[in-house]
Amino acid sequence: MWTRGARERWMNFYQVYIVSLIARIYGGSGFKAESLREASEGAGRDLAGYVRLLGMEALDVEDALALLNAATALADHLKVSSGGDTLEVGVHKPSCRMCPSLLNGCGQPTPKCPLYGLVKGFLEGQEAVVLDYDGVEPVDGGEWCILRYKVKESRATGMRRALYRQQPAMYR
């Protein structure tokens, strides 16, 4: 049963519920990947708003991803690479706790991935960056699922400068 894989990944009850729910919604109902991406993006923005309400704000994309992962325990390892107008977020497949593909044992990138929208919504909700999707699903990167985005606007540099100006001189 797929729950053995869930136990190996140390998934909590909510993670098992979400993965199972997403996989079952897709099970023959005609549910579209765009609907999940839109819903998970909105949930990411809501989560970012809640985290900000609690007083936690990220300085940049890496900081926002670390905050998201600390709050939700998505995977043991996330990695970020960016260049020009591209942002790639790598999610470590063997430790991903949100993959609906885990139910069928393949653990491969899928349009059913709830993280593609969640990451975009959270990063935008934390005002770290404004993104567009670069593809319809994550890309297989071997041991990593790669979430690809096109950067429309990056606010991290401006935000970092503003915070720098607000710090007392002794901390600069």
KOLKEVO-685668 format. One line per field, with one value per residue: residue number from 1; residue in three letters; x, y, z of N, C-alpha, C, O in turn. Coordinates in steps of 0.02 Angstrom, whole numbers, plus 32768, in hexadecimal, padded with zeros to 4 digits. Layout:
REM residues N
roti (NUM,...);
lolum (ALA,...);
n.x (X,...);
n.y (Y,...);
n.z (Z,...);
ca.x (X,...);
ca.y (Y,...);
ca.z (Z,...);
c.x (X,...);
c.y (Y,...);
c.z (Z,...);
o.x (X,...);
o.y (Y,...);
o.z (Z,...);
END
This chain:
REM residues 172
roti (1,2,3,4,5,6,7,8,9,10,11,12,13,14,15,16,17,18,19,20,21,22,23,24,25,26,27,28,29,30,31,32,33,34,35,36,37,38,39,40,41,42,43,44,45,46,47,48,49,50,51,52,53,54,55,56,57,58,59,60,61,62,63,64,65,66,67,68,69,70,71,72,73,74,75,76,77,78,79,80,81,82,83,84,85,86,87,88,89,90,91,92,93,94,95,96,97,98,99,100,101,102,103,104,105,106,107,108,109,110,111,112,113,114,115,116,117,118,119,120,121,122,123,124,125,126,127,128,129,130,131,132,133,134,135,136,137,138,139,140,141,142,143,144,145,146,147,148,149,150,151,152,153,154,155,156,157,158,159,160,161,162,163,164,165,166,167,168,169,170,171,172);
lolum (MET,TRP,THR,ARG,GLY,ALA,ARG,GLU,ARG,TRP,MET,ASN,PHE,TYR,GLN,VAL,TYR,ILE,VAL,SER,LEU,ILE,ALA,ARG,ILE,TYR,GLY,GLY,SER,GLY,PHE,LYS,ALA,GLU,SER,LEU,ARG,GLU,ALA,SER,GLU,GLY,ALA,GLY,ARG,ASP,LEU,ALA,GLY,TYR,VAL,ARG,LEU,LEU,GLY,MET,GLU,ALA,LEU,ASP,VAL,GLU,ASP,ALA,LEU,ALA,LEU,LEU,ASN,ALA,ALA,THR,ALA,LEU,ALA,ASP,HIS,LEU,LYS,VAL,SER,SER,GLY,GLY,ASP,THR,LEU,GLU,VAL,GLY,VAL,HIS,LYS,PRO,SER,CYS,ARG,MET,CYS,PRO,SER,LEU,LEU,ASN,GLY,CYS,GLY,GLN,PRO,THR,PRO,LYS,CYS,PRO,LEU,TYR,GLY,LEU,VAL,LYS,GLY,PHE,LEU,GLU,GLY,GLN,GLU,ALA,VAL,VAL,LEU,ASP,TYR,ASP,GLY,VAL,GLU,PRO,VAL,ASP,GLY,GLY,GLU,TRP,CYS,ILE,LEU,ARG,TYR,LYS,VAL,LYS,GLU,SER,ARG,ALA,THR,GLY,MET,ARG,ARG,ALA,LEU,TYR,ARG,GLN,GLN,PRO,ALA,MET,TYR,ARG);
n.x (802A,8015,802A,8097,8104,80E8,80FF,8189,81B5,8198,811B,809E,7FF7,7FA5,7FEA,7FE0,7F56,7F3F,7F8A,7F4A,7EC7,7ED7,7F04,7E94,7E2F,7E56,7E43,7DF8,7D96,7D9E,7DD8,7E3D,7EEB,7F0A,7EA9,7ECC,7F4B,7F2A,7EDA,7F37,7F96,7F4E,7F3A,7FBE,7FD8,7F7D,7FB6,8031,8004,7FCE,8042,808A,8035,804E,80C6,8137,81A3,81EE,8293,82C2,82B7,82F1,82EB,8261,8238,8277,8230,81AE,81C4,81E9,8172,811A,815A,817A,81DD,827A,82E3,82F7,8324,8365,8377,83A6,83A3,83B3,8319,82DF,82A7,82C9,828C,82C0,8280,829D,8286,8283,8261,81F1,8158,80DD,80B6,8045,805E,809A,803C,802A,80A4,8108,813F,8161,8172,80D9,8041,7FEA,8029,8028,8081,80B4,805D,804D,80CF,80E6,8079,8098,8118,80FA,809A,80E8,8129,81A3,81BF,817A,8127,8118,80D7,8145,8126,80B8,80BF,8128,81D6,8236,82C5,8322,834F,8305,8271,824E,8212,81E3,81EC,81C6,8210,81BC,81C4,8233,8239,828E,830F,82F4,82A8,8305,8360,830E,82F7,8378,8394,8343,837D,83DC,8478,84E3,84C8,84DE);
n.y (7FC5,8074,80C4,8097,80D0,8152,814F,8136,81AF,8202,8243,82B1,82AC,830A,831B,829B,8296,8303,82DB,8262,8290,82E7,828B,8238,828F,82A5,8228,81EE,8250,82B8,832C,83BA,83E3,846B,84A1,846E,84A8,8530,8534,8508,856B,85DA,85AD,85AF,8639,865F,861B,865C,86DC,86C3,869A,8711,8761,872B,8764,873D,8756,8743,8763,874A,86DC,865E,8664,866D,85F0,859C,85C2,859A,850F,84F2,850C,84AE,8435,83FB,83B3,835F,839E,842F,848A,851A,856B,85EF,8658,86E0,86F7,8687,8613,8588,850B,8489,83F1,8374,82D5,8252,8279,82C7,82FB,8316,82DE,82A2,8239,81DB,8182,8125,80F1,8121,81A3,820C,82A8,8300,8342,834D,8380,83D4,8431,8485,84F3,851D,8546,85B3,8609,861F,865B,86CF,8705,8721,8789,877B,8763,876E,86FE,8697,85FE,8585,8519,8488,842F,83EF,83C8,8337,831E,82B9,828A,82EF,8351,83D0,846F,84E6,8592,8631,86CA,8759,87CC,8803,8821,8816,8851,88DB,88D5,88A3,890C,896F,8939,8938,89C0,89DD,89A1,89B4,8A0E,89C4,8940,8937);
n.z (8000,7FE1,8050,8096,8057,8079,8101,8101,80D2,8139,8140,817B,81C6,8183,810B,80D1,80C3,8067,7FF4,7FD5,7FC1,7F50,7EEF,7EE8,7EBE,7E3C,7E09,7D8A,7D81,7D28,7D50,7D3D,7D25,7D25,7D77,7DF5,7E01,7E04,7E78,7EDA,7ECF,7EFD,7F80,7FAA,7FAA,800E,807B,8081,80A3,8121,8166,815E,81AB,8225,823B,81F4,8173,80D6,8093,8015,7F84,7FA7,8032,8043,8011,806E,80DF,80BA,80B0,8133,8173,813C,8122,80A2,805A,8078,803C,7FDD,7F4C,7EFB,7E61,7DFA,7D6D,7D08,7CC2,7CFA,7D74,7DD3,7E3A,7E97,7ED0,7F40,7F10,7F55,7FD6,7FCF,800D,7FDA,7F64,7EF0,7E9B,7EE6,7F12,7EAB,7EA8,7E53,7E60,7E0A,7DAC,7D95,7D4E,7DB4,7E21,7EB8,7EE4,7E82,7E69,7EEF,7F1A,7EC1,7EE4,7F6D,7F69,7F22,7F78,7FE5,7FB2,7F72,7EEE,7E48,7DE1,7D4B,7D0C,7CC9,7C67,7C74,7CD9,7D5E,7D3A,7D16,7D6F,7D89,7E23,7E52,7E49,7DDD,7DEA,7D7D,7D58,7D0C,7D29,7D4A,7D92,7E0E,7EB4,7F1B,7F25,7F34,7FA9,8003,8006,8040,80C0,80ED,80F8,8163,81CF,8265,8263,829B,8277,81F2);
ca.x (8000,803D,8039,80DB,812F,80D9,8122,81D0,81C2,8183,80E4,806F,7FB3,7F8C,800A,7FC1,7F13,7F42,7FA1,7F14,7E8F,7EE7,7F05,7E50,7E0A,7E69,7E31,7DC2,7D62,7DA7,7DF5,7E74,7F27,7F07,7E7F,7EF5,7F80,7F0A,7EC6,7F72,7FB5,7F27,7F49,8001,7FD1,7F5D,7FE8,8062,7FE2,7FCA,8085,809A,800C,8072,8103,8170,81A9,822D,82BB,82CD,8299,830C,82D0,8219,8233,8289,81F7,8178,81D5,81E7,812C,80F3,8183,816D,8211,82B6,8311,82E2,835C,8350,83A8,8387,83CF,838D,82D2,82C9,82AF,82BB,828A,82C7,8262,82BC,8251,827C,8247,81B6,811F,80A0,80B1,800F,8078,80AF,8008,8034,80E8,813A,8161,817B,814D,8095,8018,7FC4,8054,800C,80B7,80C1,8036,805A,810E,80DB,804E,80BA,814D,80DA,807A,811E,8143,81E9,81C6,813C,813A,80EC,80EB,816D,8112,8079,80CC,816F,8201,825E,830C,8343,833A,82E1,823C,8260,81DB,8200,81C5,81E4,820D,81A0,81DC,8253,8238,82BB,8345,82D8,8293,8342,837A,82E2,8305,83BC,8390,831F,83A6,840D,84BA,850F,84BA,84EB);
ca.y (8000,80B0,80E4,8084,8106,818E,8146,813D,81F6,8224,8270,82B9,829B,8339,830D,825E,82AA,832C,82B2,8233,82B7,82FC,8251,821E,82C0,8299,81E4,81E5,8284,82EB,8367,83D2,83F9,84B3,84AF,8461,84DA,856E,852D,8504,85AD,8603,8596,85C9,8680,8661,8606,8694,8711,86AD,869C,8758,8778,8714,878B,871F,876B,872D,8796,8738,869D,8628,866D,865D,85A7,8580,85CF,856D,84CA,84ED,850C,8477,83F8,83E0,8382,8368,83CA,8459,84B0,8550,8586,8624,8678,870A,86F9,8644,85FB,8540,84F2,8440,83CE,8333,82A2,821E,8292,82F2,82E4,832F,82C3,8272,81FE,81AA,814F,80EE,80D9,8139,81DE,8234,82E6,82F7,837F,834D,839A,840F,8460,84B4,852F,8531,856C,85F3,8633,8632,868B,870F,871E,873C,87C1,876F,8761,8763,86C8,8674,85B8,8572,84D5,8475,8403,83EB,83A3,8303,832E,8282,8284,832C,836C,8415,849D,851C,85CF,866C,8702,8797,8804,87EE,8858,8805,8882,8918,88C7,889C,8950,8992,891F,894E,8A06,89E1,8984,89E2,8A0D,8990,8900,893A);
ca.z (8000,7FD9,8090,80AC,803C,80A1,8141,80F4,80C7,8176,8131,81B2,81B4,8152,80CB,80B6,80AE,802A,7FBC,7FC5,7FA6,7F0C,7EC3,7EDF,7E96,7DF7,7DF5,7D5B,7D84,7CF6,7D70,7D14,7D48,7D2C,7DB2,7E31,7E04,7E19,7EBE,7F06,7ECE,7F2C,7FC4,7FB9,7FBC,8050,80AC,8087,80C8,8167,8182,8167,81E3,8261,8241,81D1,812E,80B6,8073,7FCF,7F70,7FD0,8075,8040,800B,80AF,810B,80A4,80C2,817C,8188,8120,811B,8060,8048,809F,8018,7FA5,7F33,7ECF,7E33,7DD2,7D3C,7CDB,7CD0,7D0B,7DB8,7DDA,7E7E,7E98,7F0A,7F47,7F06,7F89,8015,7FC3,8034,7FBB,7F20,7EE5,7E78,7F19,7F18,7E7C,7EB0,7E22,7E7A,7DD3,7DA1,7D7D,7D4F,7DF3,7E56,7EDA,7EF6,7E4B,7E79,7F34,7F1C,7E9F,7F0E,7FAA,7F59,7F11,7FB5,800F,7F8A,7F60,7EA6,7E22,7DB4,7D1C,7D05,7C8E,7C5B,7C93,7D11,7D6F,7D0C,7D37,7D74,7DAC,7E69,7E61,7E1E,7DD2,7DDF,7D55,7D52,7CEC,7D58,7D2D,7DBB,7E4C,7EE5,7F52,7F2A,7F51,7FED,802A,8010,806F,8102,80FE,810D,81A3,8205,8285,8242,82B7,8258,81AA);
c.x (802C,804F,807C,810D,8125,80FF,816D,81E3,81AF,814C,80B6,8028,7F97,7FAA,7FEC,7F7B,7F14,7F56,7F69,7ED9,7E9C,7EE6,7EBE,7E24,7E18,7E50,7DF2,7D8E,7D69,7DC3,7E34,7EAE,7F25,7EDE,7EA6,7F2B,7F64,7EF7,7F03,7F98,7F90,7F34,7F8F,8000,7FB1,7F8E,801B,8043,7FDE,800E,809B,8074,802D,80B5,8140,816F,81EE,8250,82C3,82AE,82B1,82F0,8286,820F,8244,8250,81BC,8186,81D5,819F,8107,8118,8176,819D,824E,82E5,82EC,8320,8342,8389,8383,83BC,83A5,8344,82B5,82D7,829D,82BF,828D,82AA,827E,8287,824C,8260,820A,8179,80DC,8092,8078,8026,8091,807B,8011,807C,811C,815F,8180,8154,810A,8071,7FEF,7FEC,8037,8042,80C3,809D,8045,8098,8105,80B1,8071,80F0,8131,80B9,80AC,8140,818D,81F3,8180,814E,8103,8104,8113,8161,80D1,8082,8116,8195,822A,82A7,8331,8327,830F,82A8,824C,8221,81F9,81D0,81EC,81DA,81F3,81BC,81FA,8256,826B,82F2,832C,82C4,82D1,835F,8350,82EF,8349,83BA,836F,8348,83D2,8452,84E7,8503,84C8,8532);
c.y (803E,80D1,80CF,80B9,8146,818A,8150,8187,8220,8257,8274,82AB,82C9,832C,82CF,826F,82D1,8303,8282,8257,82CC,82C2,8237,824F,82B4,8256,81DF,821B,82B9,832C,837B,83EC,8445,84C7,84A4,8497,851D,856C,852C,8546,85DC,85EF,85AE,8612,8688,864F,863D,86CD,8701,86B1,86E5,8775,8764,8737,876E,8732,8757,8768,878A,86F5,8663,8629,8659,8611,8584,8588,85A1,8525,84C0,84E8,84CD,8435,83D5,83A8,8390,839A,83EE,847D,84E3,8561,85BA,8641,86A1,870D,86B4,8634,85B1,852E,84A6,8424,8387,82FD,8270,8237,82BF,82D3,82FB,8311,8291,8234,81C8,8172,8116,80D7,80F6,8176,820A,8275,82D9,833A,8384,836B,83D8,8443,8495,84F6,8549,855C,85B0,8622,864B,8666,86CF,872E,873A,8778,87BA,8774,875A,8734,86B7,862C,85AF,8528,84C5,8447,8407,83BE,8371,8317,82F8,8279,82BF,8337,83B7,843D,84D9,8556,8604,86A6,8740,87D4,87E8,8829,884E,8839,88C2,890F,88C3,88E1,8976,897A,8935,8995,8A0D,89C7,89BA,89D9,89D5,894C,88FF,8924);
c.z (8000,801B,80AD,8094,8063,80E4,8138,80EA,8104,8168,816D,8199,817E,810D,80AA,809D,806D,7FED,7FA6,7FA6,7F5E,7EDC,7EB6,7EB6,7E4C,7DDD,7DCA,7D5A,7D4F,7D12,7D4A,7D3E,7D54,7D69,7DF2,7E38,7E1D,7E63,7EED,7F06,7EFE,7F74,7FD9,7FCD,8001,8087,80B7,80AF,8112,8189,818E,81A3,8225,826A,821F,8188,8113,8096,8028,7FC0,7F9B,8016,8077,803A,804C,80E1,80FA,80B9,810D,8194,8174,811A,80D9,804E,8074,807E,7FE0,7F8D,7F01,7EA0,7E09,7DA4,7D0C,7CEF,7CE1,7D54,7DB7,7E23,7E7A,7ED8,7F0A,7F45,7F3F,7FCB,800C,7FE6,8017,7F77,7F19,7EBE,7EA8,7F1F,7EE8,7E7B,7E82,7E3B,7E45,7DCC,7D81,7D7B,7D8F,7E2D,7E77,7EEA,7EC0,7E59,7EBF,7F39,7EFC,7ECA,7F4D,7F9D,7F48,7F4E,7FE6,7FED,7F7B,7F15,7E87,7DE9,7D81,7D1B,7CC5,7C81,7C7F,7CCF,7D23,7D3D,7D34,7D35,7D99,7DF1,7E7E,7E31,7E19,7DC1,7DBB,7D4E,7D2A,7D1C,7D33,7D51,7DFB,7E7B,7F1C,7F5B,7F4B,7F99,801B,8038,8043,80B6,811B,8119,8151,81DD,8225,8264,825C,8297,820D,819B);
o.x (8063,807F,8097,813A,8154,811A,818E,821C,81B7,814E,80A8,801E,7F74,7F87,7FDF,7F67,7EED,7F37,7F5C,7EBC,7E70,7EC9,7EAF,7DF9,7DEB,7E4A,7DBD,7D5C,7D3D,7DC5,7E5C,7EA4,7F3D,7EED,7EA2,7F37,7F83,7F02,7F02,7FB7,7FB0,7F39,7F99,8023,7FC6,7F91,802F,8065,7FE7,8014,80BA,808F,8027,80D9,8178,8141,8220,8231,82CB,828E,8288,82DE,826F,81E3,8224,8242,819D,815A,81C2,8190,80D8,80F9,8169,8188,8254,830C,82C8,834C,830F,83C3,8349,83F8,8378,8333,827A,830C,8268,82EF,8261,82B9,8277,825F,8214,8249,81F2,816A,80A9,8066,807A,8005,809B,808D,8001,808F,8157,819B,81B3,811C,8102,8080,7FD5,7FD3,802E,8031,80D9,80BB,8048,8097,811A,80C4,8068,80F6,814B,80BC,809B,816F,81B2,8229,8151,817E,80C8,813E,8105,818C,80B7,8053,813F,8177,823D,82C4,835B,82EE,82F6,82AE,8257,81FF,8223,8194,8229,81A3,8212,81C9,81DE,8273,8274,8302,834C,82CE,82D0,8376,836C,82F2,8352,83DC,837D,8338,83E8,8463,850E,852F,84BE,8546);
o.y (803D,80F7,80F2,80CD,816C,81BC,816F,819A,825D,828F,8242,829F,82B3,8330,82CF,8259,82C1,8308,827B,823E,82C3,82C7,8223,8239,82B8,824D,81CD,8214,82E4,835F,8350,8408,845C,84F7,84CD,84AF,853E,859C,854D,8558,8601,8619,85BE,8626,86B1,866F,864A,86EB,872C,86C9,86F4,879E,8788,872A,8784,8721,875B,8799,87B9,86D7,863B,85F5,8639,85F5,8553,855B,8584,8502,848A,84C5,84B8,8401,8399,8373,83C5,83BC,83CF,848D,84D8,8565,85B1,8642,8686,8722,86A8,8645,859E,853F,8486,843B,8363,82F7,8265,820F,82DB,8298,82F5,8329,825B,8201,818F,8139,80DD,80AD,80E6,817D,8229,827A,82AD,8367,83B9,836D,840B,847C,84CC,852C,8586,8591,85E3,865C,8684,8698,8703,876B,8767,8795,87EB,8787,8744,8740,86C7,861E,85CD,84FE,84EF,843A,841F,8395,837E,831F,8307,8265,82C1,8327,83D8,842F,84FC,854D,8602,86B2,8757,8808,87BB,885D,887A,884B,88DC,893C,88DD,88EE,8999,89A3,8944,89A5,8A3C,89D5,89E8,89A2,89B9,8921,88CC,8923);
o.z (801C,801E,80D8,80B9,806D,80FB,8162,80F8,8103,8181,818E,815E,8151,80DA,806E,8067,803F,7FB9,7F6A,7F76,7F33,7EA6,7E7E,7E90,7E22,7DA1,7DE3,7D36,7D48,7CEE,7D39,7D74,7D88,7D8B,7E20,7E6F,7E47,7E88,7F21,7F39,7F24,7FA0,8013,7FFB,8029,80BB,80F0,80D9,813D,81C1,81C0,81C9,8257,829A,822D,8163,8136,8081,8002,7FEC,7FB2,8032,80A5,805A,805F,8108,8127,80D3,8125,81C5,8196,810E,80D7,8036,8091,80A0,7FB9,7FB4,7EE0,7EB4,7DF6,7DB2,7CEB,7D26,7CD8,7D6F,7D9E,7E46,7E5C,7F0F,7ED9,7F74,7F57,7FF4,803D,7FDC,8038,7F54,7F38,7EC1,7E94,7F2F,7EF8,7E51,7E88,7E2D,7E51,7DE5,7D56,7DA3,7D9F,7E65,7E56,7EFB,7ED0,7E53,7EC9,7F59,7F18,7ED4,7F61,7FC1,7F5C,7F57,800D,8009,7F77,7EFF,7EA8,7DC4,7D8B,7D28,7C92,7C8E,7CA3,7CF4,7CFB,7D1B,7D6D,7CFF,7DC4,7DFA,7EB7,7DF5,7E4C,7D90,7DD7,7D42,7D27,7D34,7D03,7D33,7E1A,7E6A,7F47,7F94,7F78,7FC2,8052,8070,806D,80E4,8156,814A,8176,8217,8203,824D,8235,829B,81ED,8161);
END
